[in-house]
Amino acid sequence: MSLSPAQLNQLQTQANICTERLGLPLRSQIWRGKAGEFQGAGTGSSIDFQDHRAYVPGDDPRHINWQAYARTGNYSMKLYREEVRPSVELLLDVSNSMFFDPEKEKRCAELLYFCCLSAAQSGASIRTQLVQGDHHQHIPEDAINSHRWLEPANKMAASDPAAPPQLQNLPLLPHSVRILISDLLFDTDPAPILQQLTRQHGKAILLVPYLQQEANPDWSGHYEFVDAEHRGAHPHRIDPSILKKYRQAYRDHFTQWHQAARRFNTPMAKVASEPELLTALNTEALKSGALTTN
């Protein structure tokens, strides 16, 4: 990546503006974890009444239902909905194809900032990991805010740059929301990746930056294509039949991902790199449930 600090500041500002309208779908989840503002799966000390149960010695007397005691002479306890703090795990794919084009590079950075800012504004805890093939690295929150995540992203070097993220050794918190920002341009069955993202009762979300020239190119004639991962050059002559095969293969690839995402109850949204971020997010992210309105 070659973005300057000034460019990153601008992208972070654009992402922050988007958080005024859109956010992560955290309130649709049932949470377990540290104290916070979101409804949990257990009982706790919020003001949201849930149920009654019989008094047990050692219970907090502040929660005794004194009105019921006056009627029946029996002690009972008021139960309230537990309030917890959601956990968000953000996984940024730093494969070379994510940053090969300047517009796509900017969109990837904007999505990173948007997710971090949205989680923070919701009161959720967030942990960010850079992933590439068999490598992963945790990035502290202050390193993202100060744009110091760029250096480790550029230094990441997987054994096979074209390999999909190997998530089986990635430490993920149980019951957390796992957001993978990736163009998904690797040749693999989606199921193993989605299985890892949803293990231990996790909720996965896929945000997929892409370019219109990837999805619907207008190539014609002689081209020298560059392998984004291995940097090798490959000359080809593109005629209408080859272009048709490419477009069909691209559609089939993402049809496979969409079908797998539905099987794993995973919202998936492609996010175009060319329009403004808010416009790009509104296209698929809201409809798929990957994001929600604030």
N, C-alpha and C positions, 0 to 999 in steps of 0.2 A: 504494500500500500504506500502511496506517495502523497497522501493528503497532508496539508500544512495545518499547524495549530489554528490559524485563522479560519480555514475551511471547516475544521472540526467544530470550532465554536459556533459557526453559522449553522451547521447541520444539527448540533445539539439544541440550538434555539428553535429551529423548525420543528424538531421532535417535541420540544416542550410545548409549543403552541398546539400541537396535535393532541396532547394529553388533556387539554381543556375540553375537547369534544369526544375523545375516544379513550378507552382504557381496557385493561386486561379483565377477563370475565371471572373475577375472583369471588364475587358474591353468589355465584351459582353453585359453589362447591360446599361440601360439608367438611369442616376442618378439624384437625387434631394438632395440638402444639402449644406454643407459648401464648401467654395472655395477650389479647389484642382487641380489635373491634369487630371481628367477624364471628358469625355463629359457628359453634363447634358441634361435634357429635355427642358430647357428654353434657353433664350438668355443671353449673358454676355459679357465679355471683353477679350475673348481669341483671337488668331490670325486666328481661323478657321471660315472663312466667311460662313454665312448661308443664308441670304436673304436681301431684301430691304423693307422698309416701309416709309410712308410719315412722314416728320418732324412734331413734336409736340413741342410747346413752353416748354422749360425746359429740352429738350434732350441735351445730351452731344455734343457740337459742334465738338469735335474731331472725331465723327463718321459720320459727314455729308459727303455725297458723292459729293465732289466738282466738279468732272468731269461731273456727271449727271446734276449738277446745271448749269455748263457752256453750256451744250447742250440745256437744256430745260427751264432754269430760275426758276425751282422749287426745293425746298429743299427736299432731301430724306436722309434716314438714312441707313447706313450699319449695319446689324445685324450679330453678331458673336455667335458662339456656346458657351453656358455657360460651365464653368469648375467648377467641384464640387469634393468634397472629399467623396469617398464611405464609407459606414458604414457597418462593419462586426460584426455580433454577433455570438460568438462561445459558444456553449452549450456542455459541457462535462458531459456525463452520468457517475456518480460515483457509480452506483450499484455494489454490491460485485462481480457479475459475470464478470465485466470488469477487475478485478484485482486478480481473483482467481488463475490464472496461471502466472508464472513469465514471460513467453514470451509475453503473451497477455498484461500483465501489462506494459511492456516496450513499446510495440507498441502503447498503448493508450497514454502514455506520449509523445512518438515521434510525434504522430498526433497532440497533443495539441501544442507542440513547433512548428511544421511545419506550422500550420495554423496561429499562432501568428506572426511568423517571416515573413511568406509570405505576410500577410496583412500589416505589418509594412514596408516591403521593397517596397510595391506597393503604399505607401503613404495613405493607408486607415486608418480610425479610427477603433479600435477594442474594443469590450467589451466582457468579458468572464464571463460566469455563470456556476457554478457547479449545476447539477440537479440530484435529486434522488426522485422518487415518487412525493410526495406533497411538497418537500422542494427544495429551490434554494438559491444560494448565489453568489453574485458578487465578483469576484477576480480581484484586480487591476493589471495593466500590470506589475508593478515592482515586485509584488509578484510572478508572473509567471517567470520572468527573473531570480529572485533570488531563485526559487524553493520553495517559502513559500506557494504555493498553496496546497502542499501535506497535511499539517496539517488539514486545514478545510475540505479537501476531506475525510480524515479518520474519521473526527468527524461527518460528515453528517449522519443523522439518520431519514429516512422517517418513517411515520406511518406504512406503509407496504413496507418492503424492496423489495418485488417482483413486486410492482406496476409499471406501465409505467410512464414516466415523465408526470407530470400534468402541462402543459404549458399555461393553460388559464389565470393564474394570473401572468405570467412572463412578465415584461415590455419589449416590443420589439419596436425598432424604425421603423417607416414607411419606406418602400422602401429599407430596409436593406437586406443584404445577411445573412441568418441564417444557420450556419453550425452545425449540430448535430453529435457529435462523440458518437456512441452507438453501442453495439453489437445487439440491437433490440431483445434480448432474453426475451421478455415478451409476455404473452398471451393476445393480444388485437387486435382490429381492427386498422390497420394503419391509416385509414382516419382521425379520430379526431386529431391525432398528426400532420399529414401533413396539415390539415386545420389551426391549430394554427401556424405552422411554416410559412405558406404562407399568413397569414392574413395581412391586411394593405399593400397590394402590395409587400410583402416580397418575396425574392427568397430563396428557401431552397436547401441545399445540405446535403446528408447523407454520412458519412464516417463510415464504419462498420468493426471494427477489429474483427477477428475471428481466431480460431485455426483449423488446419486440423483435429485434433481429435474430434472437435465438428461436423465438416461437414461430415467426412467420417471415423468414428472410426472402429477399428479392434477388438472390444471386443469379448471375448469368455470365457465362464465359469462363475465362481462366482465372483461378484464384490460388494464392498460396495461403493455406490455412495453417494456423499455429496452434498446436496442442497446448491448451492453457495450463495443464498440470505439469507436463514434461518439457514444455517449451520447444518441442521439435516442429519443424516446418514440413508441410505436406502439400505439394502442388496438385491441383485437381481442375478438371474442366467440368463445369456445372451446366448440364442441359436440363430441359423441363422435366424429364423422367426422373433424374437424380434428385432434383429439388422436390418433386412430389413424394418420393420415397423418404426424404429427410423429414418433411413436414408430417407425414404419417407416423414415422418412428417417434418423433417428438410428442405427438398427441397420444400415441399408445403408451409412452413412458409415463406421462402424467396421469393418464387414465388408470394405470396400474397403481400409482401412488394414491389417487383419490379413492379408489376402491378399497385399498388396504387401510387407509385412514378411517373410512367409515366402519370397517370391521372392528377397529380398535377404539371406536368412539373418539376419534381425534380430529378436532377442527383443523382444516388445512386451507390456507389462503395464499394464492400467488399474488405477489406485490410487484407491479410494474415499476421499472426504474426511471422511466421518462417523465411522467407527470409529477405534480407536487405530491408530497408525502400524504397529505390528508385525502386527496383525490384517489391516490393509489390504494390506500387502506380501505376507503369506503367501497371500492369495487367488489372485493370478495370477502374481506375480513369480517365485516358485520354479518353478512348473509350466512357465512359458515359457522359463526359463533366463536371465531378466533379472538374477536374483540367485541366490546359492548359500548354503547353510548354512555356518557357520564351524565 
